[in-house]
Amino acid sequence: MMITTAQRKIKTYIGFAIKSRNIVFGADFVVGNSKKLYLIIYTDSINRTSKSRLTTYSEQNSIPVIIFEDKQMEECVNKINCKCIAIADKNLAEAIRHSVTEGGASNE
């Protein structure tokens, strides 16, 4: 599988978010988080209950959502079976969204 420039950028931006502690892992922590969130990313295989909770939360708080494939999420965060993350840095969130529109993942 060939990694595109957009996918490489997304992985780099998520890496910056991890290093700067501007990321939240897991649907329960995203919904129960006290930080201001600017982007929610979850996988296409997340369970229905979590997806429903995240959708409601994102709509109530006007947070954009991006859907990744499982493999792409695991590669970006270097964690196996990670289904959901949220970005708490406005600039990184915007950079990821811009990279997605270049062709890195599906955008909802």
C-alpha atoms as a printed R data frame, in Angstrom:
    type eleno elety resid chain resno       x      y      z
1   ATOM     1    CA   MET     A     1   0.000  0.000  0.000
2   ATOM     2    CA   MET     A     2   1.380  3.347 -1.025
3   ATOM     3    CA   ILE     A     3   1.210  6.234  1.443
4   ATOM     4    CA   THR     A     4   0.215  9.534 -0.124
5   ATOM     5    CA   THR     A     5   1.651 12.901  0.815
6   ATOM     6    CA   ALA     A     6  -1.662 13.863  2.442
7   ATOM     7    CA   GLN     A     7  -1.634 10.709  4.597
8   ATOM     8    CA   ARG     A     8   1.954 11.392  5.629
9   ATOM     9    CA   LYS     A     9   0.985 14.947  6.621
10  ATOM    10    CA   ILE     A    10  -1.977 13.697  8.654
11  ATOM    11    CA   LYS     A    11   0.270 11.237 10.503
12  ATOM    12    CA   THR     A    12   2.775 14.013 11.200
13  ATOM    13    CA   TYR     A    13   0.098 16.413 12.500
14  ATOM    14    CA   ILE     A    14  -1.348 13.726 14.773
15  ATOM    15    CA   GLY     A    15   2.197 13.022 15.997
16  ATOM    16    CA   PHE     A    16   2.587 16.715 16.864
17  ATOM    17    CA   ALA     A    17  -0.710 16.579 18.777
18  ATOM    18    CA   ILE     A    18   0.501 13.541 20.731
19  ATOM    19    CA   LYS     A    19   3.829 15.160 21.598
20  ATOM    20    CA   SER     A    20   2.186 18.422 22.666
21  ATOM    21    CA   ARG     A    21  -0.515 16.562 24.646
22  ATOM    22    CA   ASN     A    22  -3.271 18.105 22.554
23  ATOM    23    CA   ILE     A    23  -4.981 14.791 21.880
24  ATOM    24    CA   VAL     A    24  -7.617 12.733 23.656
25  ATOM    25    CA   PHE     A    25  -7.822  8.951 23.114
26  ATOM    26    CA   GLY     A    26 -11.035  6.939 23.348
27  ATOM    27    CA   ALA     A    27 -14.706  7.779 22.833
28  ATOM    28    CA   ASP     A    28 -15.498  7.890 26.574
29  ATOM    29    CA   PHE     A    29 -12.685 10.347 27.216
30  ATOM    30    CA   VAL     A    30 -13.612 12.476 24.193
31  ATOM    31    CA   VAL     A    31 -17.221 12.862 25.350
32  ATOM    32    CA   GLY     A    32 -16.251 13.366 29.011
33  ATOM    33    CA   ASN     A    33 -13.341 15.694 28.318
34  ATOM    34    CA   SER     A    34 -13.106 19.219 29.744
35  ATOM    35    CA   LYS     A    35 -10.705 20.540 27.063
36  ATOM    36    CA   LYS     A    36 -12.002 22.469 24.072
37  ATOM    37    CA   LEU     A    37 -11.907 20.052 21.139
38  ATOM    38    CA   TYR     A    38 -11.577 21.095 17.507
39  ATOM    39    CA   LEU     A    39 -11.708 17.789 15.633
40  ATOM    40    CA   ILE     A    40 -12.948 14.257 16.299
41  ATOM    41    CA   ILE     A    41 -11.556 11.333 14.325
42  ATOM    42    CA   TYR     A    42 -12.924  7.815 14.628
43  ATOM    43    CA   THR     A    43 -12.672  4.599 12.653
44  ATOM    44    CA   ASP     A    44 -15.284  3.103 10.370
45  ATOM    45    CA   SER     A    45 -15.482  0.052 12.660
46  ATOM    46    CA   ILE     A    46 -16.310  1.863 15.918
47  ATOM    47    CA   ASN     A    47 -19.339  0.362 17.679
48  ATOM    48    CA   ARG     A    48 -22.782  1.871 17.143
49  ATOM    49    CA   THR     A    49 -23.189  3.183 20.692
50  ATOM    50    CA   SER     A    50 -19.892  5.069 20.643
51  ATOM    51    CA   LYS     A    51 -20.581  6.382 17.154
52  ATOM    52    CA   SER     A    52 -23.983  7.652 18.256
53  ATOM    53    CA   ARG     A    53 -22.531  9.340 21.365
54  ATOM    54    CA   LEU     A    54 -19.734 10.950 19.349
55  ATOM    55    CA   THR     A    55 -22.130 12.157 16.653
56  ATOM    56    CA   THR     A    56 -24.433 13.728 19.243
57  ATOM    57    CA   TYR     A    57 -21.491 15.298 21.081
58  ATOM    58    CA   SER     A    58 -19.958 16.677 17.885
59  ATOM    59    CA   GLU     A    59 -23.285 18.158 16.755
60  ATOM    60    CA   GLN     A    60 -23.978 19.762 20.143
61  ATOM    61    CA   ASN     A    61 -20.502 21.310 20.267
62  ATOM    62    CA   SER     A    62 -20.065 22.054 16.530
63  ATOM    63    CA   ILE     A    63 -16.982 19.850 16.227
64  ATOM    64    CA   PRO     A    64 -16.088 18.457 12.783
65  ATOM    65    CA   VAL     A    65 -15.785 14.680 12.419
66  ATOM    66    CA   ILE     A    66 -13.475 12.650 10.172
67  ATOM    67    CA   ILE     A    67 -13.771  8.904  9.646
68  ATOM    68    CA   PHE     A    68 -10.597  6.833  9.110
69  ATOM    69    CA   GLU     A    69 -10.058  3.198  8.258
70  ATOM    70    CA   ASP     A    70  -8.765  1.061 11.166
71  ATOM    71    CA   LYS     A    71  -5.324  0.583  9.639
72  ATOM    72    CA   GLN     A    72  -4.875  4.298  8.965
73  ATOM    73    CA   MET     A    73  -5.789  5.203 12.563
74  ATOM    74    CA   GLU     A    74  -3.401  2.595 13.994
75  ATOM    75    CA   GLU     A    75  -0.569  3.899 11.807
76  ATOM    76    CA   CYS     A    76  -1.213  7.515 12.790
77  ATOM    77    CA   VAL     A    77  -1.333  6.997 16.558
78  ATOM    78    CA   ASN     A    78   0.944  3.940 16.810
79  ATOM    79    CA   LYS     A    79  -1.632  2.129 18.951
80  ATOM    80    CA   ILE     A    80  -3.381 -1.093 18.023
81  ATOM    81    CA   ASN     A    81  -7.176 -1.060 18.209
82  ATOM    82    CA   CYS     A    82  -7.470  2.704 18.726
83  ATOM    83    CA   LYS     A    83 -10.953  3.636 17.526
84  ATOM    84    CA   CYS     A    84 -11.303  7.317 18.421
85  ATOM    85    CA   ILE     A    85  -9.194 10.415 19.004
86  ATOM    86    CA   ALA     A    86  -9.889 14.119 19.330
87  ATOM    87    CA   ILE     A    87  -7.563 17.031 18.647
88  ATOM    88    CA   ALA     A    88  -7.479 19.877 21.195
89  ATOM    89    CA   ASP     A    89  -5.322 22.295 19.173
90  ATOM    90    CA   LYS     A    90  -7.119 24.523 16.686
91  ATOM    91    CA   ASN     A    91  -4.208 24.877 14.243
92  ATOM    92    CA   LEU     A    92  -3.431 21.152 14.163
93  ATOM    93    CA   ALA     A    93  -7.121 20.350 13.704
94  ATOM    94    CA   GLU     A    94  -7.355 22.752 10.762
95  ATOM    95    CA   ALA     A    95  -4.167 21.335  9.214
96  ATOM    96    CA   ILE     A    96  -5.533 17.778  9.487
97  ATOM    97    CA   ARG     A    97  -8.858 18.808  7.957
98  ATOM    98    CA   HIS     A    98  -7.035 20.544  5.101
99  ATOM    99    CA   SER     A    99  -4.915 17.444  4.480
100 ATOM   100    CA   VAL     A   100  -8.036 15.253  4.448
101 ATOM   101    CA   THR     A   101  -9.552 17.384  1.710
102 ATOM   102    CA   GLU     A   102  -6.351 16.771 -0.281
103 ATOM   103    CA   GLY     A   103  -7.185 13.057 -0.237
104 ATOM   104    CA   GLY     A   104  -6.147 11.391  3.023
105 ATOM   105    CA   ALA     A   105  -9.397  9.937  4.422
106 ATOM   106    CA   SER     A   106 -13.156 10.209  4.230
107 ATOM   107    CA   ASN     A   107 -14.735 13.335  5.680
108 ATOM   108    CA   GLU     A   108 -18.241 13.348  7.124
